[in-house]
Amino acid sequence: MEFAEPLWLVLLLALPLIAAWEYVRARRRVGVRYSSTAALRDRPRTISSRLSWLPTALRMGVIAFAVIALARPQKRDVLTEIFAEGVDIVMVLDTSTSMRAQDFKPNRFEAAREVGSEFIGGRTTDRVGLIVFAAKAYTQAPLTLDYDFLQTMLAEVEVGVIEDGTAIGTALAMAVNRLKETDAVGKVVILLTDGQNNRGEIDPVTAAEVAHALGVRVYPIGVGAHGEAPVVIDHPLVGRQRRMMPVEIDEEMLRSVASLTGGRYFRATNKEALRSIYQEIGELEKTKIEELSYTRFDERYARFLWPAVLFFLLEVALASTRLRRLP
């Protein structure tokens, strides 16, 4: 409940002062003068004398309810209708062993998974799917609005499970195939990789041409610092080692894929840059939502005005009959 004229409520602060004034005035008011009232002190008090305070209390109630009614209490009913047409997004995540490079904290893969999870958490009406790839590509999660399920499937992805390699074209073709039958307003692929296409039977540019024909926009993201990056490898003789490896991202190919499909290529050299890229893609592919809001105010002042009238009539009746004072 809210009040249309809340300033009237300030008058409620005067109620204690009015009550105190009425009490002092009643104590000083004289009814009938007698030379001595000593003989009456031991007489039992009647119900009327015990309830002598009631008219004053009713008068305070009249004032309180009248002030609240003047403030015009209202209940606001809001009916909101939202019309949303979501975007279908397939996230394609590179899980080749080079994603263990530690130029991101703690490494490229963990950073990509964390930022990807944040991106999924920001979706509301978009269906999102997940494809992982190395030498081969697999659908980790189909297009879905069940973001909790998608988060669980993303958390289960690990580096090294799939045969090593980088089949960018195959992964992109699989993502496009997932989107070809959908009726979504927008169809988007976010392709994250740190390498060059060296496995698979499909060239990334060819897959991009198919994506363009089907109205799918591709946003490739190259992850990795410039120059060299530390990588942890498992050596068969000496065990796990940390070596510096050159960062080899085929940016020319990724730019071509983006250009062919109407998307945009991004390069992320650290985790914060990757987070900003996902936010920018989210803004570029923001779902258009039309919201219609109807507001209706239901006046509730009568609920307080009627008790004020009732208290007033009751005070007049009692003060004129049972609780009447003399003179």
Secondary structure, 3 states (H helix, E strand, C coil): CEECCHHHHHHHHHHHHHHHHHHHHHHHCCCCCCCCCHHHCCCCCCHHHHCCCHHHHHHHHHHHHHHHHHCCEEEEEEEEEEEECCEEEEEEEECCHHHHCCCCCCCHHHHHHHHHHHHHHCCCCCEEEEEEECCCEEEEEEEECCHHHHHHHHHCCCCCCCCCCCCHHHHHHHHHHHHCCCCCCEEEEEEEECCCCCCCCCCHHHHHHHHHHCCEEEEEEEECCCCEEEEEEEECCCEEEEEEEECCCCHHHHHHHHHHHCCCCEEECCHHHHHHHHHHHHHHCCCCEEEEEEEEEEECCHHHHHHHHHHHHHHHHHHHCCCCCCC
